Amino acid sequence: MKTKSKKSVATLTVHAFGLENGFDRRTVSRRLKLFCIKPHKVRGRYEFFRVSDLRRVMEQDLSESNPSQTTGESAPDLRSEHALRERIRRQREEIALAKDLEQIAPLDICRRILTRGAAMLKTKLLNIPDRTSELFALETDSLKIRERLIAEIADALRSLEDGGIEKLIKNIFAE
């Protein structure tokens, strides 16, 4: 028995066609409804249209079947509207990026602030043994030594919190 082989037809969803060809899916869908094009096949909730139908609909002039022509209005040029919207969106993104870049400190300044802050902290922490060695020489209780060390480290860190970093930043920006 001879079976007829079905000729494969290239089909795409509206969304896939729009992505491949640079059209908005809503524009493609509107054009399909305007020209009364039915889907070639439906799988689940997805409608597949012939690529040839999709291309024909998007290349066809809207004035051929546009109801607004009878009222004297001109047919809207959907491609130029889409291009205009995209250009405006890109310009807004560029403006937002420029604003964001002004608020971000340059990398070399951040590096200097962090380097000097780390140097200040290192100095304060390394000075702890000099300040506390006499106190610990006679102390035998390990809990008291531990509490005193924690208090000294906390003081060193607190000095950075209490304006040490802010002063450092002001000095760097003054340079």
N, C-alpha and C positions, 0 to 999 in steps of 0.2 A: 504494500500500500504506500502510495506516494503521499508525503506530507508537504504541505505548503510551508515554506519558510517565511516567517514574517520579516519584513524589511524593518530594520531597526531605525527608529526615528529619534533624533537628538532632542531630548527634553530637559528642561530646567524648571526649577521653582522661580517665582517672581524675585525672591530674595537673592538667589544665586545669580540670576541674570543681571540684576541690578549691581551686584558686587563686581561681576566680571566686566561689565560694560560702563560702569561709572554713573549709573542712574539710581535715583532714590526708589526704593521698593514701592512707596506710595504712589509715585508718579507712574511707574510701570503698571501697577494695579488699576489706577484711574484710567489709563489709556486702554487697557484690556476691556474694562467695563464700557467705556465710551464706544469702542468698536465692536462690542458684543462678541468677544472671543471666548469660547468655552475651553476648559482644560482638556488636554489630550488624555490624561489619566489622573486618577486620584488614588493615593495610597495613604490611608489613615486620614489625617487632617491636612496632608500636603497635596497641593494641586500642581501638576506638572504640565507645562505648556510647551508646544513645539518651539524650538529656537527660531525657526523661520518665521513663525507667527509673531514672536516677541520682537524680532528685528524689524519686521514689516510695520508693526504697530508703532515702534519708536521712531522709525524713519518717515512715516507717513505724516503729511501735513495735517495739522489739526483743523484747518479751515474746511476740509472736505466734508466732515460730518459734525462740525461743531455747532451746537444749537445757538450759541451766542452770535453767530454770523447773521441770523435773521433779525436780531435786534439792532444791528449796526455796530456792535462792539467788535473790536479786533480780538482774535484768538490770543490767549496768553502764550508767551514763549517760555515754556517750562524749563528748557535747558539753560537759558540765560538767567532765569530766576534762581535756579539751583546754583549756578556758578557765582552769582552775586551773594547768595547766602553763605556759600563756602568761603568766599573772599572775606566777608565781614567776620565770620567765625575765626578765620586765621588771624585777622588783624586784632581781634579781641584777645586771642591767646598770646600774640606777640606783645601786646600792651601789658597784659597780666604778668608775663615773664619778665619784662623790663622792670615793672614795679617790684617784683620779687627779688630781682638781682640787686636792686638798690638797697634792700633791707638786709641783705646777707653781707657780712663782713668779708673782705678779701682774705684769702687763705694765708698769706704771709703775716698779716696782722694777728690772725688767730693763732698761728704757730708761735709768734713772739710772746703773746699773752700766756699761752700754755707753758712755754719753756720757762719764762720768768716766774710764773706761778709755781711750777714744779720745783724750781731752784729755791724759791722762798720756803716752800714746805720742807724741802730737804734740809735746808739750813736750820730751820726751827726744830726739826726732829733730831738732827745730829747734835744740837745744843742741849738736848735733854740730859744726856749722861753728865755733862759738865755741871749743870745746875743741880742735879740730884745725887751726885756721887758722895758728897759729904753726908747727906741725909741717910743714905743707905749703908754707909760704912759701919755704923753701930747697930743698924736695924737687923734683927734676926727673923722677924715674923714675915713670911712670904706673902700673906694676904695684904698686909699694910704696904709692902713694896709694890705689889701688883696694883692696888688702888691708887697709889701715888703715881705710878707710871701711866696708868689710864688717865688720870687727871691731867698730867703734863701733856700727853698726846692730844687730849681733848682741848686743852688751852691752845696748843699749836694750830689745831684745825679751826678752832673758833676765831683765832686772830685773822685767818684768811676769810672767814665768813663775815666778820665784823668790819668789812670795808677794805680789807687787804687787796682783794681782787679788783674792786672798783677803783681804788687808788692806782693800782697797776695799769688798768685799762686807760684811765685818764692820762697817766704819764706817757703811755705808748702813743695815744692819739695826739698828745701835745708835741711829740717829737717831730 
